[in-house]
Amino acid sequence: MKTNHMLELQLLILQGEGETLEFKQKITHADRIARTLVSFANTRGGQILVGVKDNGSISGVDPEEEKYTLEKAITFFCDPPVKVRYEEIDTEDGTILKVIIPESATKPHVAKLKDNDWRSYIRVKDESVQTSKLVEKSLTLEPEPEEEKPLPDPQQLRILLLLQKHQKLTVKQFMHYANLSKRRAQRLLVELVLQGVVRMHDKEKEPYYTLS
């Protein structure tokens, strides 16, 4: 069993950080790790290897200390609390704590930034990206029924071409240029954000989108 765990660990580390995997040498801030937990739960789920440096080398941790900080993050900085499970893997260089976060059935989850300020996050490539209310709402929607297509959605391609041409666009502009309803434009944009090909910027008065 230990051999299997070690092999799986080596393969994960070789895979590198990405949409479903993150390395942490140590967890020092409950509020920051809460954003990562929420982003995995809101997207496709994922794993955090605690005791692994960014370059993939193993540093090892005290699993109980890390679990204490993680449970604090889950209890006080995630709403609703994110479900996780733990695995400990002993190596010659120290113990690694694997934190497994499944995709949530109760999303969207939000993370606490400060008092009365809770934000939602999704996983885009190897980053936890803050979302807008639009994306939070879309996470609770049932997907529209559609047949499997071997080719990309032509409306998604049209949006990508529009972004290529105009550099940045708002939802209203997408509705105008692509002749789409507001609901359809929002859903297409959310799908592209979740795929990591489009980035949303919501710091302005009206959110806009660019190519990633």
C-alpha positions in Angstrom: 0.0 0.0 0.0 2.8 2.4 0.9 4.4 1.6 -2.5 1.2 2.5 -4.3 0.9 5.8 -2.4 4.5 6.7 -3.2 4.0 6.0 -6.9 0.8 8.0 -7.0 2.5 10.9 -5.2 5.5 10.9 -7.6 3.1 11.0 -10.5 1.1 13.8 -9.0 4.3 15.9 -8.4 5.5 15.2 -11.9 2.1 16.4 -13.2 2.8 19.8 -11.6 0.3 22.4 -10.3 -2.8 23.0 -12.4 -6.6 23.2 -12.4 -6.9 20.3 -9.9 -3.6 20.3 -8.1 -1.7 22.7 -5.8 1.5 22.4 -3.8 1.9 24.0 -0.4 5.2 23.9 1.6 3.2 24.8 4.7 -0.2 26.3 5.5 0.3 29.5 7.5 -2.9 31.5 6.8 -6.3 30.0 7.3 -8.0 32.8 5.3 -5.8 32.3 2.3 -6.1 28.5 2.1 -9.9 28.9 2.4 -9.8 30.6 -1.0 -8.1 27.6 -2.5 -10.5 25.2 -0.9 -13.5 27.1 -2.2 -12.1 27.4 -5.7 -11.6 23.6 -6.0 -15.1 22.9 -4.5 -16.7 25.4 -6.9 -14.9 24.0 -10.0 -13.9 20.3 -10.6 -12.5 19.5 -7.2 -8.8 19.0 -6.6 -6.0 18.1 -4.3 -3.5 20.1 -2.2 -0.2 18.4 -1.4 1.0 20.0 1.8 4.7 19.5 2.4 5.7 20.0 -1.2 7.5 23.2 -2.5 6.5 25.0 -5.6 9.4 23.4 -7.5 8.0 19.9 -6.6 10.7 19.0 -3.9 9.4 17.4 -0.7 9.9 19.4 2.5 7.5 17.4 4.8 5.1 18.7 7.5 3.5 17.8 10.8 0.1 16.6 9.5 -1.7 17.5 12.7 -0.6 21.1 12.7 -1.7 21.4 9.1 -5.0 19.8 9.7 -5.6 22.2 12.6 -5.2 25.2 10.3 -7.2 23.6 7.5 -10.1 22.9 9.9 -10.0 26.5 11.1 -10.2 27.6 7.4 -13.1 25.3 6.7 -15.0 26.3 9.9 -14.5 30.0 10.0 -13.5 31.1 6.5 -15.7 28.9 4.2 -19.4 29.2 3.7 -20.9 26.7 3.5 -18.0 24.6 4.9 -16.1 22.7 2.3 -15.9 18.9 2.6 -12.4 17.5 2.5 -10.6 14.3 3.4 -7.0 13.7 4.3 -4.3 11.1 3.4 -0.9 11.1 5.0 2.0 9.8 2.9 5.4 9.1 4.6 8.5 9.7 2.5 12.2 9.7 3.2 12.1 13.5 3.2 9.1 13.8 5.6 5.4 13.3 5.7 3.1 14.8 3.1 -0.5 15.6 3.9 -2.8 15.1 0.9 -6.0 17.2 1.1 -8.7 15.9 -1.3 -11.5 18.4 -2.1 -14.3 16.9 -4.2 -16.4 19.1 -6.5 -19.2 20.3 -4.3 -22.9 19.5 -4.7 -23.8 22.6 -2.7 -21.8 25.3 -4.6 -21.2 28.1 -4.7 -19.0 28.4 -1.7 -17.6 31.7 -0.6 -14.4 32.6 1.4 -14.1 35.3 4.0 -11.8 38.1 3.1 -12.7 40.3 6.2 -15.7 41.0 8.4 -18.9 41.0 6.3 -16.9 40.6 3.0 -17.3 37.1 1.5 -16.1 36.3 -2.0 -16.5 33.3 -4.4 -13.5 31.7 -6.2 -13.1 29.3 -9.0 -10.1 27.4 -10.3 -8.6 28.7 -13.6 -5.4 26.9 -14.6 -3.2 26.9 -11.5 -4.9 29.9 -9.8 -7.8 30.6 -7.6 -9.7 33.4 -9.3 -12.3 35.6 -7.7 -15.6 35.5 -9.4 -18.5 38.0 -9.8 -22.1 37.5 -8.7 -22.7 36.4 -12.3 -20.5 33.4 -12.0 -21.7 32.6 -8.5 -25.3 32.5 -9.8 -24.3 30.3 -12.8 -22.7 27.7 -10.5 -26.2 26.9 -9.1 -27.8 26.6 -12.6 -28.5 23.2 -14.1 -26.7 22.9 -17.4 -28.7 23.3 -20.5 -29.5 20.0 -22.2 -27.6 19.5 -25.4 -26.2 16.7 -27.4 -22.4 16.0 -27.3 -20.6 17.7 -30.0 -17.2 16.8 -31.4 -16.6 20.4 -32.3 -16.5 23.5 -30.1 -19.8 25.4 -29.7 -20.0 27.9 -32.7 -21.3 30.6 -30.3 -18.3 30.1 -28.1 -16.1 30.5 -31.1 -17.9 33.7 -32.1 -17.3 35.1 -28.6 -13.6 34.3 -28.8 -13.3 35.9 -32.3 -15.1 39.0 -30.9 -12.6 39.2 -28.0 -9.8 38.8 -30.4 -11.1 41.7 -32.4 -12.2 44.1 -29.6 -9.7 43.1 -26.9 -12.3 43.5 -24.1 -16.1 43.4 -24.0 -19.0 43.6 -21.5 -22.0 41.3 -21.4 -24.1 44.0 -23.1 -21.6 44.3 -25.9 -21.6 40.5 -26.4 -25.4 40.6 -26.6 -25.2 43.3 -29.3 -22.4 41.9 -31.4 -23.4 38.3 -31.2 -27.2 38.8 -31.2 -27.6 36.8 -28.0 -30.0 36.9 -25.1 -28.6 38.1 -21.8 -29.0 34.6 -20.3 -27.2 32.9 -23.2 -24.4 35.4 -23.3 -23.8 35.0 -19.5 -23.8 31.2 -19.7 -21.4 31.1 -22.6 -19.0 33.5 -20.9 -19.1 31.5 -17.6 -18.4 28.3 -19.5 -15.3 30.0 -21.2 -14.1 31.4 -17.8 -14.4 27.9 -16.3 -12.4 26.5 -19.2 -9.7 29.1 -18.5 -9.7 30.6 -22.0 -11.5 33.9 -21.0 -10.8 36.0 -18.0 -13.3 38.2 -16.2 -12.4 41.5 -14.7 -14.9 42.8 -12.1 -13.0 45.6 -10.5 -14.7 48.2 -12.7 -18.3 49.5 -12.4 -19.3 47.1 -15.2 -17.4 43.8 -15.4 -15.7 43.1 -18.7 -14.0 40.1 -20.3 -10.7 39.5 -22.1 -8.9 36.5 -23.5 -6.7 34.7 -20.9 
